[in-house]
Amino acid sequence: MTDAQTTAAKKNAKNLRIIGWLLSATLTFNFLWRALTTANEYPPRSSQIMEITLDVLMFIGLFAVRTKIPTPVFVTALIAAVGLFGIRLHSDASWWTGHWNYSIR
């Protein structure tokens, strides 16, 4: 391997680690926010589909970088990702809002 290839490989590994940490943090904090915050209105259908699609893509991306992050971080993010889909299955209001609780002000 040349020096340029070695440098590029190290930079790529560092970028994947950063992406892994960001995905883990995003999934975990998103789960906590949706579990602990009460929603007060239904979002439009397009917003709901976009949120579900982003959750699925982050879930897939988490598996793509699972070797680049520590195992406890991966497991925590995996539980959070599954929890996000579990919240959606909690009730009809949860399906639409993505939050555990829903109330009208």
Stockholm file with secondary structure:
# STOCKHOLM 1.0

chainA/1-105         MTDAQTTAAKKNAKNLRIIGWLLSATLTFNFLWRALTTANEYPPRSSQIMEITLDVLMFIGLFAVRTKIPTPVFVTALIAAVGLFGIRLHSDASWWTGHWNYSIR
#=GR chainA/1-105 SS CCHHHHHHHHHHHHHHHHHHHHHHHHHHHHHHHHHHSEECSCCCHHHHHHHHHHHHHHHHHHHHTTTTSCHHHHHHHHHHHHHHHHHHTTCHHHHHHCSSEECCC
#=GC SS_cons         CCHHHHHHHHHHHHHHHHHHHHHHHHHHHHHHHHHHSEECSCCCHHHHHHHHHHHHHHHHHHHHTTTTSCHHHHHHHHHHHHHHHHHHTTCHHHHHHCSSEECCC
//
